[in-house]
């Protein structure tokens, strides 16, 4: 990595750890318990003195992860400038502290596995989100003379929707329209009329938009598709590109990766470039999926905040597995030296024991496998996978996998399609799924319903660990 980036990160890390030590309930307790002081965490490698934080800890007490400045220790973390401003004008100083620290909203994930966990945002966070998204929009729309954007992320306390919305509010060089994820037919009409050339949305929703565009024989002007909020399997990306290019240019599909907890998503600069991190916001690392020891390649993704307020983390275990590595060489696409997360990101879940506590063992089922298989069967227009207990009142009953299949209009031999799905799933996962045929639009409604684009759902009860 370019030394300047690393130096900047370590400078921010030191300040941030100090802030957490004094004002973050969870990490203060943790550091005290481990007899660590801010002086012990000065370099990126020093972060390893801290254990990983998992979703379990967060779920148990989300409030303990919110930065809450303590009056009695405030002096220890204020800069000279802040102290001066407090002396000069107390009211103004208080306002500024409120702006920085008081949560004003929360974002939550769509809850693949039960209750969503909130990440609280302060106005400081929203401002950071805005400024960084603006820079990303500029990068993405490079080469488009008159960008016209359409935001199709679901209108909800959902990071992706607010990411795009905040980034656009003060953005000068783009005309934009925001619909949320709904009113498919109207969105498609508007896209043609306003010659929309940049769209952003959840993979499932964008796929549907592209299907309708083909059905209605609309002309497409789309040149950039930004996907986020859910992973996009190869087959789905291909279908989206094919659909849009049926009657228009072939768009570039740019993917984002983010979690509610990371509070900011990271993005590719070009299709397939790898995700450029925001080096001044997060430090990313990989750990072995069994030992949790740091690894260079192929590991679980872990991040630490070095900026942001509200809900923040050090060494948060995402539960996503990267088959690849964090690349520090100059990007061949955009020339930037900002590190990239390169490779394939997979969500993993433990089929037998669930993702209970921090251990990930038992039969590892890669949820993306379902997506990969089903998105590439051309006769399927929509699908949904539900993992559940055979008897929902009995947590010890068998896990079953149900797949709802929505065939394309032209498919006549449904039995054969069912057989194909069964065989393919069985051969990759050793699980025989139950297949149910449903209309594609009904499946689409379910997928985009309360769960907002989640195609693979784990409905088994979580046991507290
Ligand atoms: Zn790049």
Boltz pocket constraint, residues with backbone or C-beta under 6 A from the ligand:
constraints:
  - pocket:
      binder: B
      contacts: [[A, 269], [A, 270], [A, 273], [A, 274], [A, 276], [A, 331], [A, 332], [A, 333], [A, 334], [A, 335], [A, 336]]
      max_distance: 6.0
